[in-house]
Amino acid sequence: MKENVDYQFVPAPGNDQAWQVRLLTGDFSGCIIQYDTIKVNPSTEELRFNFSLVWSPFEEPINTNTNIELQRHVGIVLSHIIENALEEGTAVIGDNNEQPGTDNT
């Protein structure tokens, strides 16, 4: 998985603080998604997230609640985004107004 090869960030229309993700490879190439809530369950260490399908090039509607293949693909992309942000030191944990890498616990 590689940024600008498998996915790319695109600005969210009308919100200069938000980004969407365009999928560039795989069965959902061309789709644009936006991640909503992202949480880690502290007891199970599971990553839980919601996302919206903002745009799709396909005529047939995609049900994000039942399409497990799309959910897996979007989860892999999210994992890669988080790993990259942690490696690069650009991850913001907690309140957006605090400095990256700050311990907010």
PyMOL commands that place a pseudoatom at each C-alpha (Angstrom):
pseudoatom trace, name=CA, resn=MET, resi=1, chain=A, elem=C, hetatm=0, pos=[0.000, 0.000, 0.000]
pseudoatom trace, name=CA, resn=LYS, resi=2, chain=A, elem=C, hetatm=0, pos=[1.474, 3.343, -1.031]
pseudoatom trace, name=CA, resn=GLU, resi=3, chain=A, elem=C, hetatm=0, pos=[0.211, 6.933, -0.927]
pseudoatom trace, name=CA, resn=ASN, resi=4, chain=A, elem=C, hetatm=0, pos=[-0.270, 8.469, -4.388]
pseudoatom trace, name=CA, resn=VAL, resi=5, chain=A, elem=C, hetatm=0, pos=[-0.144, 4.979, -5.906]
pseudoatom trace, name=CA, resn=ASP, resi=6, chain=A, elem=C, hetatm=0, pos=[-2.959, 3.103, -4.162]
pseudoatom trace, name=CA, resn=TYR, resi=7, chain=A, elem=C, hetatm=0, pos=[-4.755, 6.119, -2.681]
pseudoatom trace, name=CA, resn=GLN, resi=8, chain=A, elem=C, hetatm=0, pos=[-4.443, 9.885, -2.554]
pseudoatom trace, name=CA, resn=PHE, resi=9, chain=A, elem=C, hetatm=0, pos=[-5.705, 12.640, -0.305]
pseudoatom trace, name=CA, resn=VAL, resi=10, chain=A, elem=C, hetatm=0, pos=[-8.126, 15.134, -1.840]
pseudoatom trace, name=CA, resn=PRO, resi=11, chain=A, elem=C, hetatm=0, pos=[-9.461, 18.275, -0.140]
pseudoatom trace, name=CA, resn=ALA, resi=12, chain=A, elem=C, hetatm=0, pos=[-13.013, 18.026, 1.142]
pseudoatom trace, name=CA, resn=PRO, resi=13, chain=A, elem=C, hetatm=0, pos=[-15.172, 20.563, -0.693]
pseudoatom trace, name=CA, resn=GLY, resi=14, chain=A, elem=C, hetatm=0, pos=[-16.155, 23.481, 1.521]
pseudoatom trace, name=CA, resn=ASN, resi=15, chain=A, elem=C, hetatm=0, pos=[-13.986, 22.403, 4.471]
pseudoatom trace, name=CA, resn=ASP, resi=16, chain=A, elem=C, hetatm=0, pos=[-10.321, 23.362, 4.453]
pseudoatom trace, name=CA, resn=GLN, resi=17, chain=A, elem=C, hetatm=0, pos=[-9.750, 21.319, 7.653]
pseudoatom trace, name=CA, resn=ALA, resi=18, chain=A, elem=C, hetatm=0, pos=[-10.921, 17.988, 6.203]
pseudoatom trace, name=CA, resn=TRP, resi=19, chain=A, elem=C, hetatm=0, pos=[-9.531, 15.561, 3.673]
pseudoatom trace, name=CA, resn=GLN, resi=20, chain=A, elem=C, hetatm=0, pos=[-11.098, 12.782, 1.694]
pseudoatom trace, name=CA, resn=VAL, resi=21, chain=A, elem=C, hetatm=0, pos=[-9.354, 9.767, 0.197]
pseudoatom trace, name=CA, resn=ARG, resi=22, chain=A, elem=C, hetatm=0, pos=[-9.555, 8.711, -3.445]
pseudoatom trace, name=CA, resn=LEU, resi=23, chain=A, elem=C, hetatm=0, pos=[-8.901, 5.013, -3.989]
pseudoatom trace, name=CA, resn=LEU, resi=24, chain=A, elem=C, hetatm=0, pos=[-6.601, 4.528, -6.973]
pseudoatom trace, name=CA, resn=THR, resi=25, chain=A, elem=C, hetatm=0, pos=[-6.248, 0.749, -7.227]
pseudoatom trace, name=CA, resn=GLY, resi=26, chain=A, elem=C, hetatm=0, pos=[-8.343, -2.357, -6.711]
pseudoatom trace, name=CA, resn=ASP, resi=27, chain=A, elem=C, hetatm=0, pos=[-12.016, -3.061, -7.245]
pseudoatom trace, name=CA, resn=PHE, resi=28, chain=A, elem=C, hetatm=0, pos=[-13.023, 0.355, -5.874]
pseudoatom trace, name=CA, resn=SER, resi=29, chain=A, elem=C, hetatm=0, pos=[-10.626, 2.458, -7.918]
pseudoatom trace, name=CA, resn=GLY, resi=30, chain=A, elem=C, hetatm=0, pos=[-12.018, 5.953, -8.407]
pseudoatom trace, name=CA, resn=CYS, resi=31, chain=A, elem=C, hetatm=0, pos=[-14.210, 5.909, -5.294]
pseudoatom trace, name=CA, resn=ILE, resi=32, chain=A, elem=C, hetatm=0, pos=[-13.803, 8.782, -2.853]
pseudoatom trace, name=CA, resn=ILE, resi=33, chain=A, elem=C, hetatm=0, pos=[-14.332, 8.119, 0.827]
pseudoatom trace, name=CA, resn=GLN, resi=34, chain=A, elem=C, hetatm=0, pos=[-14.231, 10.191, 3.975]
pseudoatom trace, name=CA, resn=TYR, resi=35, chain=A, elem=C, hetatm=0, pos=[-13.327, 8.720, 7.342]
pseudoatom trace, name=CA, resn=ASP, resi=36, chain=A, elem=C, hetatm=0, pos=[-15.583, 9.824, 10.158]
pseudoatom trace, name=CA, resn=THR, resi=37, chain=A, elem=C, hetatm=0, pos=[-15.109, 8.556, 13.718]
pseudoatom trace, name=CA, resn=ILE, resi=38, chain=A, elem=C, hetatm=0, pos=[-11.902, 6.613, 14.394]
pseudoatom trace, name=CA, resn=LYS, resi=39, chain=A, elem=C, hetatm=0, pos=[-11.458, 4.946, 17.800]
pseudoatom trace, name=CA, resn=VAL, resi=40, chain=A, elem=C, hetatm=0, pos=[-9.359, 2.297, 19.468]
pseudoatom trace, name=CA, resn=ASN, resi=41, chain=A, elem=C, hetatm=0, pos=[-11.114, 0.014, 21.929]
pseudoatom trace, name=CA, resn=PRO, resi=42, chain=A, elem=C, hetatm=0, pos=[-8.645, 0.009, 24.874]
pseudoatom trace, name=CA, resn=SER, resi=43, chain=A, elem=C, hetatm=0, pos=[-9.667, -3.415, 26.185]
pseudoatom trace, name=CA, resn=THR, resi=44, chain=A, elem=C, hetatm=0, pos=[-9.443, -5.259, 22.845]
pseudoatom trace, name=CA, resn=GLU, resi=45, chain=A, elem=C, hetatm=0, pos=[-7.063, -2.874, 21.015]
pseudoatom trace, name=CA, resn=GLU, resi=46, chain=A, elem=C, hetatm=0, pos=[-9.392, -3.054, 17.996]
pseudoatom trace, name=CA, resn=LEU, resi=47, chain=A, elem=C, hetatm=0, pos=[-9.444, -0.135, 15.608]
pseudoatom trace, name=CA, resn=ARG, resi=48, chain=A, elem=C, hetatm=0, pos=[-13.020, 0.924, 14.940]
pseudoatom trace, name=CA, resn=PHE, resi=49, chain=A, elem=C, hetatm=0, pos=[-13.971, 3.470, 12.313]
pseudoatom trace, name=CA, resn=ASN, resi=50, chain=A, elem=C, hetatm=0, pos=[-16.825, 4.829, 10.263]
pseudoatom trace, name=CA, resn=PHE, resi=51, chain=A, elem=C, hetatm=0, pos=[-16.566, 6.112, 6.744]
pseudoatom trace, name=CA, resn=SER, resi=52, chain=A, elem=C, hetatm=0, pos=[-18.773, 7.573, 4.065]
pseudoatom trace, name=CA, resn=LEU, resi=53, chain=A, elem=C, hetatm=0, pos=[-18.673, 6.837, 0.380]
pseudoatom trace, name=CA, resn=VAL, resi=54, chain=A, elem=C, hetatm=0, pos=[-18.623, 10.367, -1.003]
pseudoatom trace, name=CA, resn=TRP, resi=55, chain=A, elem=C, hetatm=0, pos=[-18.430, 9.525, -4.699]
pseudoatom trace, name=CA, resn=SER, resi=56, chain=A, elem=C, hetatm=0, pos=[-18.362, 6.412, -6.825]
pseudoatom trace, name=CA, resn=PRO, resi=57, chain=A, elem=C, hetatm=0, pos=[-17.712, 6.008, -10.554]
pseudoatom trace, name=CA, resn=PHE, resi=58, chain=A, elem=C, hetatm=0, pos=[-19.964, 2.950, -10.633]
pseudoatom trace, name=CA, resn=GLU, resi=59, chain=A, elem=C, hetatm=0, pos=[-23.575, 3.039, -11.810]
pseudoatom trace, name=CA, resn=GLU, resi=60, chain=A, elem=C, hetatm=0, pos=[-24.613, 0.390, -9.277]
pseudoatom trace, name=CA, resn=PRO, resi=61, chain=A, elem=C, hetatm=0, pos=[-24.874, 1.838, -5.732]
pseudoatom trace, name=CA, resn=ILE, resi=62, chain=A, elem=C, hetatm=0, pos=[-22.432, 0.440, -3.153]
pseudoatom trace, name=CA, resn=ASN, resi=63, chain=A, elem=C, hetatm=0, pos=[-23.863, -0.328, 0.278]
pseudoatom trace, name=CA, resn=THR, resi=64, chain=A, elem=C, hetatm=0, pos=[-21.027, 0.500, 2.691]
pseudoatom trace, name=CA, resn=ASN, resi=65, chain=A, elem=C, hetatm=0, pos=[-22.829, -1.317, 5.544]
pseudoatom trace, name=CA, resn=THR, resi=66, chain=A, elem=C, hetatm=0, pos=[-22.886, -4.694, 3.789]
pseudoatom trace, name=CA, resn=ASN, resi=67, chain=A, elem=C, hetatm=0, pos=[-19.940, -4.581, 1.367]
pseudoatom trace, name=CA, resn=ILE, resi=68, chain=A, elem=C, hetatm=0, pos=[-17.284, -6.397, 3.411]
pseudoatom trace, name=CA, resn=GLU, resi=69, chain=A, elem=C, hetatm=0, pos=[-14.723, -6.174, 0.598]
pseudoatom trace, name=CA, resn=LEU, resi=70, chain=A, elem=C, hetatm=0, pos=[-14.971, -2.361, 0.564]
pseudoatom trace, name=CA, resn=GLN, resi=71, chain=A, elem=C, hetatm=0, pos=[-14.812, -2.239, 4.379]
pseudoatom trace, name=CA, resn=ARG, resi=72, chain=A, elem=C, hetatm=0, pos=[-11.625, -4.337, 4.363]
pseudoatom trace, name=CA, resn=HIS, resi=73, chain=A, elem=C, hetatm=0, pos=[-10.017, -2.254, 1.625]
pseudoatom trace, name=CA, resn=VAL, resi=74, chain=A, elem=C, hetatm=0, pos=[-10.840, 1.020, 3.379]
pseudoatom trace, name=CA, resn=GLY, resi=75, chain=A, elem=C, hetatm=0, pos=[-9.521, -0.455, 6.657]
pseudoatom trace, name=CA, resn=ILE, resi=76, chain=A, elem=C, hetatm=0, pos=[-6.205, -1.385, 5.037]
pseudoatom trace, name=CA, resn=VAL, resi=77, chain=A, elem=C, hetatm=0, pos=[-5.890, 2.131, 3.622]
pseudoatom trace, name=CA, resn=LEU, resi=78, chain=A, elem=C, hetatm=0, pos=[-6.664, 3.655, 7.032]
pseudoatom trace, name=CA, resn=SER, resi=79, chain=A, elem=C, hetatm=0, pos=[-4.066, 1.439, 8.723]
pseudoatom trace, name=CA, resn=HIS, resi=80, chain=A, elem=C, hetatm=0, pos=[-1.481, 2.575, 6.192]
pseudoatom trace, name=CA, resn=ILE, resi=81, chain=A, elem=C, hetatm=0, pos=[-2.396, 6.243, 6.688]
pseudoatom trace, name=CA, resn=ILE, resi=82, chain=A, elem=C, hetatm=0, pos=[-2.036, 5.895, 10.475]
pseudoatom trace, name=CA, resn=GLU, resi=83, chain=A, elem=C, hetatm=0, pos=[1.270, 4.003, 10.212]
pseudoatom trace, name=CA, resn=ASN, resi=84, chain=A, elem=C, hetatm=0, pos=[2.681, 6.671, 7.881]
pseudoatom trace, name=CA, resn=ALA, resi=85, chain=A, elem=C, hetatm=0, pos=[1.547, 9.500, 10.161]
pseudoatom trace, name=CA, resn=LEU, resi=86, chain=A, elem=C, hetatm=0, pos=[3.153, 7.839, 13.193]
pseudoatom trace, name=CA, resn=GLU, resi=87, chain=A, elem=C, hetatm=0, pos=[6.412, 7.183, 11.319]
pseudoatom trace, name=CA, resn=GLU, resi=88, chain=A, elem=C, hetatm=0, pos=[6.547, 10.751, 9.989]
pseudoatom trace, name=CA, resn=GLY, resi=89, chain=A, elem=C, hetatm=0, pos=[5.556, 12.323, 13.319]
pseudoatom trace, name=CA, resn=THR, resi=90, chain=A, elem=C, hetatm=0, pos=[2.494, 14.016, 11.809]
pseudoatom trace, name=CA, resn=ALA, resi=91, chain=A, elem=C, hetatm=0, pos=[-0.132, 12.097, 13.785]
pseudoatom trace, name=CA, resn=VAL, resi=92, chain=A, elem=C, hetatm=0, pos=[-2.373, 14.230, 16.003]
pseudoatom trace, name=CA, resn=ILE, resi=93, chain=A, elem=C, hetatm=0, pos=[-3.603, 12.236, 18.964]
pseudoatom trace, name=CA, resn=GLY, resi=94, chain=A, elem=C, hetatm=0, pos=[-6.422, 13.827, 20.920]
pseudoatom trace, name=CA, resn=ASP, resi=95, chain=A, elem=C, hetatm=0, pos=[-7.585, 17.402, 20.374]
pseudoatom trace, name=CA, resn=ASN, resi=96, chain=A, elem=C, hetatm=0, pos=[-6.716, 18.863, 16.950]
pseudoatom trace, name=CA, resn=ASN, resi=97, chain=A, elem=C, hetatm=0, pos=[-5.604, 22.087, 18.639]
pseudoatom trace, name=CA, resn=GLU, resi=98, chain=A, elem=C, hetatm=0, pos=[-2.707, 20.441, 20.458]
pseudoatom trace, name=CA, resn=GLN, resi=99, chain=A, elem=C, hetatm=0, pos=[0.750, 19.797, 19.037]
pseudoatom trace, name=CA, resn=PRO, resi=100, chain=A, elem=C, hetatm=0, pos=[1.402, 16.559, 17.119]
pseudoatom trace, name=CA, resn=GLY, resi=101, chain=A, elem=C, hetatm=0, pos=[2.785, 13.789, 19.300]
pseudoatom trace, name=CA, resn=THR, resi=102, chain=A, elem=C, hetatm=0, pos=[1.496, 15.343, 22.518]
pseudoatom trace, name=CA, resn=ASP, resi=103, chain=A, elem=C, hetatm=0, pos=[0.363, 12.904, 25.181]
pseudoatom trace, name=CA, resn=ASN, resi=104, chain=A, elem=C, hetatm=0, pos=[-3.236, 13.923, 25.900]
pseudoatom trace, name=CA, resn=THR, resi=105, chain=A, elem=C, hetatm=0, pos=[-4.011, 11.337, 28.590]
for i in range(1, 105): cmd.bond("trace and resi %d" % i, "trace and resi %d" % (i + 1))
show_as sticks, trace
zoom trace
